């Protein structure tokens, strides 16, 4: 799922922090690969969970040398600059 969403991000199917309907075409791909029970809401819920994990991981590791994160999926949703706080 992450690889498919990264590809959709590269195709510019994410605008202002939201996925386009075109991006959710991965539902069909995942339904074939995983099973017909996969829906758009399943992907949205998984994205919420991943976003929480990203926030925790980013706050823990973003100051360490050698740690990198591909920001294409969630990078625009993080506060940066003066006045931001970490855990």
PyMOL Python script that loads the backbone (N, CA, C, O; Angstrom):
from pymol import cmd

cmd.read_pdbstr("""\
ATOM      1  N   UNK A   1       0.823  -1.186   0.000  1.00  0.00           N
ATOM      2  CA  UNK A   1       0.000   0.000   0.000  1.00  0.00           C
ATOM      3  C   UNK A   1       0.872   1.257   0.000  1.00  0.00           C
ATOM      4  O   UNK A   1       0.586   2.215  -0.717  1.00  0.00           O
ATOM      5  N   UNK A   2       1.933   1.247   0.803  1.00  0.00           N
ATOM      6  CA  UNK A   2       2.793   2.430   0.859  1.00  0.00           C
ATOM      7  C   UNK A   2       3.477   2.695  -0.472  1.00  0.00           C
ATOM      8  O   UNK A   2       3.591   3.843  -0.901  1.00  0.00           O
ATOM      9  N   UNK A   3       3.929   1.637  -1.121  1.00  0.00           N
ATOM     10  CA  UNK A   3       4.555   1.819  -2.437  1.00  0.00           C
ATOM     11  C   UNK A   3       3.561   2.387  -3.437  1.00  0.00           C
ATOM     12  O   UNK A   3       3.907   3.264  -4.230  1.00  0.00           O
ATOM     13  N   UNK A   4       2.319   1.889  -3.405  1.00  0.00           N
ATOM     14  CA  UNK A   4       1.294   2.388  -4.328  1.00  0.00           C
ATOM     15  C   UNK A   4       0.983   3.856  -4.042  1.00  0.00           C
ATOM     16  O   UNK A   4       0.815   4.645  -4.972  1.00  0.00           O
ATOM     17  N   UNK A   5       0.905   4.227  -2.763  1.00  0.00           N
ATOM     18  CA  UNK A   5       0.626   5.623  -2.429  1.00  0.00           C
ATOM     19  C   UNK A   5       1.800   6.534  -2.782  1.00  0.00           C
ATOM     20  O   UNK A   5       1.601   7.673  -3.204  1.00  0.00           O
ATOM     21  N   UNK A   6       3.015   6.034  -2.609  1.00  0.00           N
ATOM     22  CA  UNK A   6       4.185   6.827  -3.005  1.00  0.00           C
ATOM     23  C   UNK A   6       4.165   7.085  -4.507  1.00  0.00           C
ATOM     24  O   UNK A   6       4.490   8.184  -4.956  1.00  0.00           O
ATOM     25  N   UNK A   7       3.784   6.073  -5.281  1.00  0.00           N
ATOM     26  CA  UNK A   7       3.660   6.255  -6.734  1.00  0.00           C
ATOM     27  C   UNK A   7       2.586   7.284  -7.064  1.00  0.00           C
ATOM     28  O   UNK A   7       2.773   8.120  -7.948  1.00  0.00           O
ATOM     29  N   UNK A   8       1.466   7.223  -6.357  1.00  0.00           N
ATOM     30  CA  UNK A   8       0.392   8.194  -6.593  1.00  0.00           C
ATOM     31  C   UNK A   8       0.837   9.609  -6.227  1.00  0.00           C
ATOM     32  O   UNK A   8       0.458  10.573  -6.893  1.00  0.00           O
ATOM     33  N   UNK A   9       1.634   9.732  -5.179  1.00  0.00           N
ATOM     34  CA  UNK A   9       2.163  11.048  -4.812  1.00  0.00           C
ATOM     35  C   UNK A   9       3.076  11.589  -5.904  1.00  0.00           C
ATOM     36  O   UNK A   9       3.047  12.782  -6.206  1.00  0.00           O
ATOM     37  N   UNK A  10       3.884  10.717  -6.495  1.00  0.00           N
ATOM     38  CA  UNK A  10       4.761  11.136  -7.593  1.00  0.00           C
ATOM     39  C   UNK A  10       3.970  11.543  -8.826  1.00  0.00           C
ATOM     40  O   UNK A  10       4.432  12.359  -9.624  1.00  0.00           O
ATOM     41  N   UNK A  11       2.776  10.974  -8.985  1.00  0.00           N
ATOM     42  CA  UNK A  11       1.904  11.328 -10.111  1.00  0.00           C
ATOM     43  C   UNK A  11       1.080  12.581  -9.810  1.00  0.00           C
ATOM     44  O   UNK A  11       0.194  12.946 -10.583  1.00  0.00           O
ATOM     45  N   UNK A  12       1.372  13.236  -8.688  1.00  0.00           N
ATOM     46  CA  UNK A  12       0.675  14.458  -8.261  1.00  0.00           C
ATOM     47  C   UNK A  12      -0.804  14.201  -7.973  1.00  0.00           C
ATOM     48  O   UNK A  12      -1.647  15.055  -8.249  1.00  0.00           O
ATOM     49  N   UNK A  13      -1.117  13.040  -7.425  1.00  0.00           N
ATOM     50  CA  UNK A  13      -2.495  12.726  -7.058  1.00  0.00           C
ATOM     51  C   UNK A  13      -2.757  12.983  -5.577  1.00  0.00           C
ATOM     52  O   UNK A  13      -3.605  12.339  -4.958  1.00  0.00           O
ATOM     53  N   UNK A  14      -2.011  13.938  -5.022  1.00  0.00           N
ATOM     54  CA  UNK A  14      -2.225  14.399  -3.656  1.00  0.00           C
ATOM     55  C   UNK A  14      -2.103  15.910  -3.673  1.00  0.00           C
ATOM     56  O   UNK A  14      -1.060  16.447  -4.046  1.00  0.00           O
ATOM     57  N   UNK A  15      -3.159  16.597  -3.272  1.00  0.00           N
ATOM     58  CA  UNK A  15      -3.181  18.057  -3.292  1.00  0.00           C
ATOM     59  C   UNK A  15      -3.622  18.581  -1.936  1.00  0.00           C
ATOM     60  O   UNK A  15      -4.610  18.111  -1.371  1.00  0.00           O
ATOM     61  N   UNK A  16      -2.889  19.552  -1.416  1.00  0.00           N
ATOM     62  CA  UNK A  16      -3.220  20.194  -0.146  1.00  0.00           C
ATOM     63  C   UNK A  16      -3.467  19.181   0.968  1.00  0.00           C
ATOM     64  O   UNK A  16      -4.366  19.368   1.788  1.00  0.00           O
ATOM     65  N   UNK A  17      -2.680  18.115   1.002  1.00  0.00           N
ATOM     66  CA  UNK A  17      -2.792  17.122   2.060  1.00  0.00           C
ATOM     67  C   UNK A  17      -3.893  16.099   1.876  1.00  0.00           C
ATOM     68  O   UNK A  17      -4.129  15.287   2.771  1.00  0.00           O
ATOM     69  N   UNK A  18      -4.573  16.117   0.741  1.00  0.00           N
ATOM     70  CA  UNK A  18      -5.661  15.165   0.487  1.00  0.00           C
ATOM     71  C   UNK A  18      -5.373  14.377  -0.780  1.00  0.00           C
ATOM     72  O   UNK A  18      -4.787  14.891  -1.733  1.00  0.00           O
ATOM     73  N   UNK A  19      -5.793  13.129  -0.771  1.00  0.00           N
ATOM     74  CA  UNK A  19      -5.636  12.281  -1.950  1.00  0.00           C
ATOM     75  C   UNK A  19      -6.778  12.532  -2.912  1.00  0.00           C
ATOM     76  O   UNK A  19      -7.916  12.755  -2.501  1.00  0.00           O
ATOM     77  N   UNK A  20      -6.465  12.494  -4.196  1.00  0.00           N
ATOM     78  CA  UNK A  20      -7.497  12.651  -5.214  1.00  0.00           C
ATOM     79  C   UNK A  20      -8.219  11.315  -5.402  1.00  0.00           C
ATOM     80  O   UNK A  20      -7.762  10.275  -4.928  1.00  0.00           O
ATOM     81  N   UNK A  21      -9.336  11.366  -6.092  1.00  0.00           N
ATOM     82  CA  UNK A  21     -10.067  10.126  -6.385  1.00  0.00           C
ATOM     83  C   UNK A  21      -9.222   9.181  -7.218  1.00  0.00           C
ATOM     84  O   UNK A  21      -9.331   7.961  -7.092  1.00  0.00           O
ATOM     85  N   UNK A  22      -8.379   9.750  -8.072  1.00  0.00           N
ATOM     86  CA  UNK A  22      -7.477   8.926  -8.885  1.00  0.00           C
ATOM     87  C   UNK A  22      -6.547   8.104  -8.001  1.00  0.00           C
ATOM     88  O   UNK A  22      -6.257   6.945  -8.301  1.00  0.00           O
ATOM     89  N   UNK A  23      -6.086   8.701  -6.923  1.00  0.00           N
ATOM     90  CA  UNK A  23      -5.166   7.997  -6.024  1.00  0.00           C
ATOM     91  C   UNK A  23      -5.838   6.789  -5.399  1.00  0.00           C
ATOM     92  O   UNK A  23      -5.193   5.766  -5.168  1.00  0.00           O
ATOM     93  N   UNK A  24      -7.119   6.898  -5.128  1.00  0.00           N
ATOM     94  CA  UNK A  24      -7.828   5.786  -4.501  1.00  0.00           C
ATOM     95  C   UNK A  24      -8.128   4.649  -5.480  1.00  0.00           C
ATOM     96  O   UNK A  24      -8.800   3.679  -5.128  1.00  0.00           O
ATOM     97  N   UNK A  25      -7.630   4.774  -6.699  1.00  0.00           N
ATOM     98  CA  UNK A  25      -7.733   3.664  -7.646  1.00  0.00           C
ATOM     99  C   UNK A  25      -6.912   2.474  -7.156  1.00  0.00           C
ATOM    100  O   UNK A  25      -7.079   1.356  -7.643  1.00  0.00           O
ATOM    101  N   UNK A  26      -6.018   2.719  -6.184  1.00  0.00           N
ATOM    102  CA  UNK A  26      -5.235   1.611  -5.638  1.00  0.00           C
ATOM    103  C   UNK A  26      -6.122   0.612  -4.899  1.00  0.00           C
ATOM    104  O   UNK A  26      -5.699  -0.515  -4.639  1.00  0.00           O
ATOM    105  N   UNK A  27      -7.348   1.015  -4.558  1.00  0.00           N
ATOM    106  CA  UNK A  27      -8.278   0.090  -3.917  1.00  0.00           C
ATOM    107  C   UNK A  27      -8.491  -1.127  -4.805  1.00  0.00           C
ATOM    108  O   UNK A  27      -8.516  -2.259  -4.321  1.00  0.00           O
ATOM    109  N   UNK A  28      -8.644  -0.896  -6.094  1.00  0.00           N
ATOM    110  CA  UNK A  28      -8.834  -2.004  -7.027  1.00  0.00           C
ATOM    111  C   UNK A  28      -7.613  -2.912  -7.055  1.00  0.00           C
ATOM    112  O   UNK A  28      -7.740  -4.137  -7.062  1.00  0.00           O
ATOM    113  N   UNK A  29      -6.438  -2.309  -7.071  1.00  0.00           N
ATOM    114  CA  UNK A  29      -5.194  -3.079  -7.101  1.00  0.00           C
ATOM    115  C   UNK A  29      -5.050  -3.906  -5.825  1.00  0.00           C
ATOM    116  O   UNK A  29      -4.715  -5.089  -5.879  1.00  0.00           O
ATOM    117  N   UNK A  30      -5.306  -3.277  -4.680  1.00  0.00           N
ATOM    118  CA  UNK A  30      -5.183  -3.990  -3.413  1.00  0.00           C
ATOM    119  C   UNK A  30      -6.255  -5.066  -3.259  1.00  0.00           C
ATOM    120  O   UNK A  30      -6.007  -6.113  -2.661  1.00  0.00           O
ATOM    121  N   UNK A  31      -7.433  -4.810  -3.791  1.00  0.00           N
ATOM    122  CA  UNK A  31      -8.497  -5.818  -3.727  1.00  0.00           C
ATOM    123  C   UNK A  31      -8.115  -7.080  -4.484  1.00  0.00           C
ATOM    124  O   UNK A  31      -8.436  -8.191  -4.062  1.00  0.00           O
ATOM    125  N   UNK A  32      -7.431  -6.902  -5.596  1.00  0.00           N
ATOM    126  CA  UNK A  32      -6.972  -8.060  -6.367  1.00  0.00           C
ATOM    127  C   UNK A  32      -5.844  -8.770  -5.627  1.00  0.00           C
ATOM    128  O   UNK A  32      -5.815  -9.998  -5.560  1.00  0.00           O
ATOM    129  N   UNK A  33      -4.911  -7.990  -5.072  1.00  0.00           N
ATOM    130  CA  UNK A  33      -3.742  -8.572  -4.410  1.00  0.00           C
ATOM    131  C   UNK A  33      -4.070  -9.181  -3.046  1.00  0.00           C
ATOM    132  O   UNK A  33      -3.546 -10.239  -2.697  1.00  0.00           O
ATOM    133  N   UNK A  34      -4.939  -8.514  -2.271  1.00  0.00           N
ATOM    134  CA  UNK A  34      -5.195  -8.934  -0.893  1.00  0.00           C
ATOM    135  C   UNK A  34      -6.527  -9.648  -0.748  1.00  0.00           C
ATOM    136  O   UNK A  34      -6.621 -10.687  -0.095  1.00  0.00           O
ATOM    137  N   UNK A  35      -7.545  -9.087  -1.358  1.00  0.00           N
ATOM    138  CA  UNK A  35      -8.873  -9.674  -1.260  1.00  0.00           C
ATOM    139  C   UNK A  35      -9.944  -8.619  -1.483  1.00  0.00           C
ATOM    140  O   UNK A  35      -9.683  -7.424  -1.348  1.00  0.00           O
ATOM    141  N   UNK A  36     -11.135  -9.055  -1.822  1.00  0.00           N
ATOM    142  CA  UNK A  36     -12.195  -8.108  -2.187  1.00  0.00           C
ATOM    143  C   UNK A  36     -12.764  -7.309  -1.012  1.00  0.00           C
ATOM    144  O   UNK A  36     -13.595  -6.424  -1.213  1.00  0.00           O
ATOM    145  N   UNK A  37     -12.334  -7.607   0.183  1.00  0.00           N
ATOM    146  CA  UNK A  37     -12.864  -6.898   1.345  1.00  0.00           C
ATOM    147  C   UNK A  37     -12.216  -5.529   1.570  1.00  0.00           C
ATOM    148  O   UNK A  37     -12.650  -4.796   2.458  1.00  0.00           O
ATOM    149  N   UNK A  38     -11.196  -5.166   0.799  1.00  0.00           N
ATOM    150  CA  UNK A  38     -10.507  -3.884   0.944  1.00  0.00           C
ATOM    151  C   UNK A  38     -11.371  -2.774   0.356  1.00  0.00           C
ATOM    152  O   UNK A  38     -11.845  -2.877  -0.776  1.00  0.00           O
ATOM    153  N   UNK A  39     -11.570  -1.707   1.139  1.00  0.00           N
ATOM    154  CA  UNK A  39     -12.356  -0.564   0.679  1.00  0.00           C
ATOM    155  C   UNK A  39     -11.550   0.724   0.843  1.00  0.00           C
ATOM    156  O   UNK A  39     -10.473   0.726   1.438  1.00  0.00           O
ATOM    157  N   UNK A  40     -12.080   1.794   0.319  1.00  0.00           N
ATOM    158  CA  UNK A  40     -11.459   3.114   0.450  1.00  0.00           C
ATOM    159  C   UNK A  40     -11.344   3.490   1.929  1.00  0.00           C
ATOM    160  O   UNK A  40     -10.342   4.075   2.342  1.00  0.00           O
ATOM    161  N   UNK A  41     -12.360   3.160   2.727  1.00  0.00           N
ATOM    162  CA  UNK A  41     -12.317   3.478   4.155  1.00  0.00           C
ATOM    163  C   UNK A  41     -11.227   2.702   4.891  1.00  0.00           C
ATOM    164  O   UNK A  41     -10.634   3.212   5.841  1.00  0.00           O
ATOM    165  N   UNK A  42     -10.965   1.473   4.456  1.00  0.00           N
ATOM    166  CA  UNK A  42      -9.864   0.715   5.047  1.00  0.00           C
ATOM    167  C   UNK A  42      -8.539   1.443   4.820  1.00  0.00           C
ATOM    168  O   UNK A  42      -7.710   1.538   5.725  1.00  0.00           O
ATOM    169  N   UNK A  43      -8.354   1.945   3.624  1.00  0.00           N
ATOM    170  CA  UNK A  43      -7.115   2.654   3.306  1.00  0.00           C
ATOM    171  C   UNK A  43      -7.030   3.954   4.100  1.00  0.00           C
ATOM    172  O   UNK A  43      -5.966   4.295   4.618  1.00  0.00           O
ATOM    173  N   UNK A  44      -8.136   4.678   4.200  1.00  0.00           N
ATOM    174  CA  UNK A  44      -8.143   5.922   4.983  1.00  0.00           C
ATOM    175  C   UNK A  44      -7.792   5.648   6.445  1.00  0.00           C
ATOM    176  O   UNK A  44      -7.006   6.383   7.042  1.00  0.00           O
ATOM    177  N   UNK A  45      -8.368   4.596   7.020  1.00  0.00           N
ATOM    178  CA  UNK A  45      -8.082   4.266   8.416  1.00  0.00           C
ATOM    179  C   UNK A  45      -6.624   3.869   8.604  1.00  0.00           C
ATOM    180  O   UNK A  45      -5.994   4.246   9.592  1.00  0.00           O
ATOM    181  N   UNK A  46      -6.089   3.108   7.653  1.00  0.00           N
ATOM    182  CA  UNK A  46      -4.681   2.713   7.741  1.00  0.00           C
ATOM    183  C   UNK A  46      -3.785   3.932   7.623  1.00  0.00           C
ATOM    184  O   UNK A  46      -2.750   4.007   8.286  1.00  0.00           O
ATOM    185  N   UNK A  47      -4.168   4.884   6.790  1.00  0.00           N
ATOM    186  CA  UNK A  47      -3.383   6.108   6.644  1.00  0.00           C
ATOM    187  C   UNK A  47      -3.379   6.910   7.949  1.00  0.00           C
ATOM    188  O   UNK A  47      -2.355   7.487   8.314  1.00  0.00           O
ATOM    189  N   UNK A  48      -4.510   6.952   8.650  1.00  0.00           N
ATOM    190  CA  UNK A  48      -4.557   7.645   9.950  1.00  0.00           C
ATOM    191  C   UNK A  48      -3.587   7.001  10.929  1.00  0.00           C
ATOM    192  O   UNK A  48      -2.865   7.695  11.645  1.00  0.00           O
ATOM    193  N   UNK A  49      -3.571   5.671  10.959  1.00  0.00           N
ATOM    194  CA  UNK A  49      -2.663   4.962  11.849  1.00  0.00           C
ATOM    195  C   UNK A  49      -1.216   5.247  11.475  1.00  0.00           C
ATOM    196  O   UNK A  49      -0.394   5.530  12.347  1.00  0.00           O
ATOM    197  N   UNK A  50      -0.901   5.174  10.195  1.00  0.00           N
ATOM    198  CA  UNK A  50       0.459   5.446   9.738  1.00  0.00           C
ATOM    199  C   UNK A  50       0.873   6.883  10.034  1.00  0.00           C
ATOM    200  O   UNK A  50       2.033   7.143  10.354  1.00  0.00           O
ATOM    201  N   UNK A  51      -0.061   7.803   9.931  1.00  0.00           N
ATOM    202  CA  UNK A  51       0.226   9.205  10.211  1.00  0.00           C
ATOM    203  C   UNK A  51       0.617   9.385  11.684  1.00  0.00           C
ATOM    204  O   UNK A  51       1.536  10.142  11.998  1.00  0.00           O
ATOM    205  N   UNK A  52      -0.080   8.690  12.577  1.00  0.00           N
ATOM    206  CA  UNK A  52       0.271   8.741  13.997  1.00  0.00           C
ATOM    207  C   UNK A  52       1.662   8.168  14.233  1.00  0.00           C
ATOM    208  O   UNK A  52       2.458   8.748  14.971  1.00  0.00           O
ATOM    209  N   UNK A  53       1.961   7.019  13.602  1.00  0.00           N
ATOM    210  CA  UNK A  53       3.284   6.422  13.732  1.00  0.00           C
ATOM    211  C   UNK A  53       4.358   7.352  13.167  1.00  0.00           C
ATOM    212  O   UNK A  53       5.442   7.481  13.736  1.00  0.00           O
ATOM    213  N   UNK A  54       4.050   7.988  12.057  1.00  0.00           N
ATOM    214  CA  UNK A  54       5.001   8.917  11.460  1.00  0.00           C
ATOM    215  C   UNK A  54       5.303  10.053  12.427  1.00  0.00           C
ATOM    216  O   UNK A  54       6.465  10.415  12.613  1.00  0.00           O
ATOM    217  N   UNK A  55       4.270  10.620  13.045  1.00  0.00           N
ATOM    218  CA  UNK A  55       4.452  11.741  13.974  1.00  0.00           C
ATOM    219  C   UNK A  55       5.359  11.336  15.132  1.00  0.00           C
ATOM    220  O   UNK A  55       6.275  12.077  15.490  1.00  0.00           O
ATOM    221  N   UNK A  56       5.114  10.182  15.712  1.00  0.00           N
ATOM    222  CA  UNK A  56       5.940   9.708  16.821  1.00  0.00           C
ATOM    223  C   UNK A  56       7.379   9.454  16.377  1.00  0.00           C
ATOM    224  O   UNK A  56       8.326   9.849  17.058  1.00  0.00           O
ATOM    225  N   UNK A  57       7.534   8.801  15.246  1.00  0.00           N
ATOM    226  CA  UNK A  57       8.866   8.488  14.738  1.00  0.00           C
ATOM    227  C   UNK A  57       9.628   9.751  14.378  1.00  0.00           C
ATOM    228  O   UNK A  57      10.811   9.877  14.693  1.00  0.00           O
ATOM    229  N   UNK A  58       8.965  10.673  13.727  1.00  0.00           N
ATOM    230  CA  UNK A  58       9.600  11.931  13.332  1.00  0.00           C
ATOM    231  C   UNK A  58      10.094  12.678  14.565  1.00  0.00           C
ATOM    232  O   UNK A  58      11.230  13.152  14.597  1.00  0.00           O
ATOM    233  N   UNK A  59       9.240  12.779  15.576  1.00  0.00           N
ATOM    234  CA  UNK A  59       9.623  13.508  16.782  1.00  0.00           C
ATOM    235  C   UNK A  59      10.801  12.850  17.497  1.00  0.00           C
ATOM    236  O   UNK A  59      11.628  13.542  18.091  1.00  0.00           O
ATOM    237  N   UNK A  60      10.881  11.531  17.446  1.00  0.00           N
ATOM    238  CA  UNK A  60      11.968  10.824  18.113  1.00  0.00           C
ATOM    239  C   UNK A  60      13.298  10.919  17.365  1.00  0.00           C
ATOM    240  O   UNK A  60      14.349  11.046  17.993  1.00  0.00           O
ATOM    241  N   UNK A  61      13.267  10.860  16.055  1.00  0.00           N
ATOM    242  CA  UNK A  61      14.495  10.660  15.288  1.00  0.00           C
ATOM    243  C   UNK A  61      14.921  11.806  14.367  1.00  0.00           C
ATOM    244  O   UNK A  61      16.002  11.724  13.783  1.00  0.00           O
ATOM    245  N   UNK A  62      14.142  12.852  14.209  1.00  0.00           N
ATOM    246  CA  UNK A  62      14.486  13.826  13.164  1.00  0.00           C
ATOM    247  C   UNK A  62      15.761  14.608  13.439  1.00  0.00           C
ATOM    248  O   UNK A  62      16.296  15.232  12.523  1.00  0.00           O
ATOM    249  N   UNK A  63      16.264  14.595  14.662  1.00  0.00           N
ATOM    250  CA  UNK A  63      17.520  15.301  14.950  1.00  0.00           C
ATOM    251  C   UNK A  63      18.748  14.409  14.808  1.00  0.00           C
ATOM    252  O   UNK A  63      19.874  14.899  14.902  1.00  0.00           O
ATOM    253  N   UNK A  64      18.558  13.117  14.586  1.00  0.00           N
ATOM    254  CA  UNK A  64      19.684  12.198  14.516  1.00  0.00           C
ATOM    255  C   UNK A  64      20.317  12.186  13.127  1.00  0.00           C
ATOM    256  O   UNK A  64      19.625  12.258  12.112  1.00  0.00           O
ATOM    257  N   UNK A  65      21.612  12.096  13.105  1.00  0.00           N
ATOM    258  CA  UNK A  65      22.348  12.009  11.838  1.00  0.00           C
ATOM    259  C   UNK A  65      22.173  10.595  11.288  1.00  0.00           C
ATOM    260  O   UNK A  65      22.269   9.620  12.033  1.00  0.00           O
ATOM    261  N   UNK A  66      21.919  10.487  10.004  1.00  0.00           N
ATOM    262  CA  UNK A  66      21.795   9.192   9.355  1.00  0.00           C
ATOM    263  C   UNK A  66      20.373   8.663   9.299  1.00  0.00           C
ATOM    264  O   UNK A  66      20.117   7.638   8.668  1.00  0.00           O
ATOM    265  N   UNK A  67      19.451   9.349   9.948  1.00  0.00           N
ATOM    266  CA  UNK A  67      18.052   8.930   9.890  1.00  0.00           C
ATOM    267  C   UNK A  67      17.351   9.774   8.852  1.00  0.00           C
ATOM    268  O   UNK A  67      17.451  11.000   8.870  1.00  0.00           O
ATOM    269  N   UNK A  68      16.639   9.122   7.945  1.00  0.00           N
ATOM    270  CA  UNK A  68      15.932   9.857   6.896  1.00  0.00           C
ATOM    271  C   UNK A  68      14.545   9.266   6.721  1.00  0.00           C
ATOM    272  O   UNK A  68      14.319   8.080   6.959  1.00  0.00           O
ATOM    273  N   UNK A  69      13.633  10.107   6.305  1.00  0.00           N
ATOM    274  CA  UNK A  69      12.252   9.699   6.080  1.00  0.00           C
ATOM    275  C   UNK A  69      11.816  10.287   4.753  1.00  0.00           C
ATOM    276  O   UNK A  69      12.117  11.439   4.442  1.00  0.00           O
ATOM    277  N   UNK A  70      11.108   9.490   3.979  1.00  0.00           N
ATOM    278  CA  UNK A  70      10.580   9.991   2.726  1.00  0.00           C
ATOM    279  C   UNK A  70       9.344  10.824   3.052  1.00  0.00           C
ATOM    280  O   UNK A  70       8.326  10.262   3.454  1.00  0.00           O
ATOM    281  N   UNK A  71       9.401  12.141   2.892  1.00  0.00           N
ATOM    282  CA  UNK A  71       8.316  13.011   3.321  1.00  0.00           C
ATOM    283  C   UNK A  71       7.140  13.105   2.345  1.00  0.00           C
ATOM    284  O   UNK A  71       6.215  13.880   2.589  1.00  0.00           O
ATOM    285  N   UNK A  72       7.147  12.349   1.261  1.00  0.00           N
ATOM    286  CA  UNK A  72       6.104  12.535   0.249  1.00  0.00           C
ATOM    287  C   UNK A  72       4.707  12.219   0.760  1.00  0.00           C
ATOM    288  O   UNK A  72       3.735  12.830   0.315  1.00  0.00           O
ATOM    289  N   UNK A  73       4.592  11.273   1.689  1.00  0.00           N
ATOM    290  CA  UNK A  73       3.262  10.887   2.139  1.00  0.00           C
ATOM    291  C   UNK A  73       2.708  11.799   3.220  1.00  0.00           C
ATOM    292  O   UNK A  73       1.516  12.108   3.214  1.00  0.00           O
ATOM    293  N   UNK A  74       3.566  12.241   4.161  1.00  0.00           N
ATOM    294  CA  UNK A  74       3.045  13.015   5.281  1.00  0.00           C
ATOM    295  C   UNK A  74       3.795  14.300   5.549  1.00  0.00           C
ATOM    296  O   UNK A  74       3.430  15.028   6.473  1.00  0.00           O
ATOM    297  N   UNK A  75       4.811  14.608   4.795  1.00  0.00           N
ATOM    298  CA  UNK A  75       5.674  15.738   5.091  1.00  0.00           C
ATOM    299  C   UNK A  75       4.967  17.071   5.206  1.00  0.00           C
ATOM    300  O   UNK A  75       5.351  17.887   6.045  1.00  0.00           O
ATOM    301  N   UNK A  76       3.968  17.323   4.414  1.00  0.00           N
ATOM    302  CA  UNK A  76       3.293  18.614   4.435  1.00  0.00           C
ATOM    303  C   UNK A  76       2.399  18.773   5.663  1.00  0.00           C
ATOM    304  O   UNK A  76       1.932  19.876   5.948  1.00  0.00           O
ATOM    305  N   UNK A  77       2.158  17.684   6.389  1.00  0.00           N
ATOM    306  CA  UNK A  77       1.265  17.734   7.531  1.00  0.00           C
ATOM    307  C   UNK A  77       1.993  17.957   8.854  1.00  0.00           C
ATOM    308  O   UNK A  77       1.365  17.909   9.912  1.00  0.00           O
ATOM    309  N   UNK A  78       3.304  18.199   8.817  1.00  0.00           N
ATOM    310  CA  UNK A  78       4.084  18.382  10.034  1.00  0.00           C
ATOM    311  C   UNK A  78       4.405  19.851  10.230  1.00  0.00           C
ATOM    312  O   UNK A  78       4.722  20.569   9.282  1.00  0.00           O
ATOM    313  N   UNK A  79       4.316  20.282  11.479  1.00  0.00           N
ATOM    314  CA  UNK A  79       4.689  21.658  11.810  1.00  0.00           C
ATOM    315  C   UNK A  79       6.200  21.774  11.780  1.00  0.00           C
ATOM    316  O   UNK A  79       6.907  20.888  12.261  1.00  0.00           O
ATOM    317  N   UNK A  80       6.693  22.864  11.215  1.00  0.00           N
ATOM    318  CA  UNK A  80       8.133  23.106  11.172  1.00  0.00           C
ATOM    319  C   UNK A  80       8.386  24.573  11.462  1.00  0.00           C
ATOM    320  O   UNK A  80       7.470  25.395  11.429  1.00  0.00           O
ATOM    321  N   UNK A  81       9.619  24.885  11.742  1.00  0.00           N
ATOM    322  CA  UNK A  81       9.997  26.275  11.913  1.00  0.00           C
ATOM    323  C   UNK A  81       9.936  26.740  13.351  1.00  0.00           C
ATOM    324  O   UNK A  81       9.840  25.932  14.275  1.00  0.00           O
ATOM    325  N   UNK A  82       9.991  28.032  13.534  1.00  0.00           N
ATOM    326  CA  UNK A  82      10.019  28.655  14.860  1.00  0.00           C
ATOM    327  C   UNK A  82       8.725  28.373  15.628  1.00  0.00           C
ATOM    328  O   UNK A  82       7.627  28.460  15.079  1.00  0.00           O
ATOM    329  N   UNK A  83       8.879  28.042  16.885  1.00  0.00           N
ATOM    330  CA  UNK A  83       7.713  27.845  17.723  1.00  0.00           C
ATOM    331  C   UNK A  83       7.179  26.424  17.747  1.00  0.00           C
ATOM    332  O   UNK A  83       6.211  26.153  18.457  1.00  0.00           O
ATOM    333  N   UNK A  84       7.776  25.507  16.996  1.00  0.00           N
ATOM    334  CA  UNK A  84       7.301  24.130  17.028  1.00  0.00           C
ATOM    335  C   UNK A  84       7.926  23.425  18.226  1.00  0.00           C
ATOM    336  O   UNK A  84       8.988  23.818  18.707  1.00  0.00           O
ATOM    337  N   UNK A  85       7.263  22.395  18.694  1.00  0.00           N
ATOM    338  CA  UNK A  85       7.747  21.656  19.858  1.00  0.00           C
ATOM    339  C   UNK A  85       7.793  20.170  19.533  1.00  0.00           C
ATOM    340  O   UNK A  85       7.054  19.684  18.678  1.00  0.00           O
ATOM    341  N   UNK A  86       8.668  19.462  20.226  1.00  0.00           N
ATOM    342  CA  UNK A  86       8.749  18.015  20.082  1.00  0.00           C
ATOM    343  C   UNK A  86       8.518  17.377  21.431  1.00  0.00           C
ATOM    344  O   UNK A  86       8.515  18.053  22.460  1.00  0.00           O
ATOM    345  N   UNK A  87       8.325  16.072  21.422  1.00  0.00           N
ATOM    346  CA  UNK A  87       8.078  15.373  22.691  1.00  0.00           C
ATOM    347  C   UNK A  87       9.308  15.279  23.549  1.00  0.00           C
ATOM    348  O   UNK A  87       9.256  14.719  24.644  1.00  0.00           O
TER     349      UNK A  87
END
""", "prot")
cmd.dss("prot")
cmd.show_as("cartoon", "prot")
cmd.util.cbc("prot")
cmd.orient("prot")
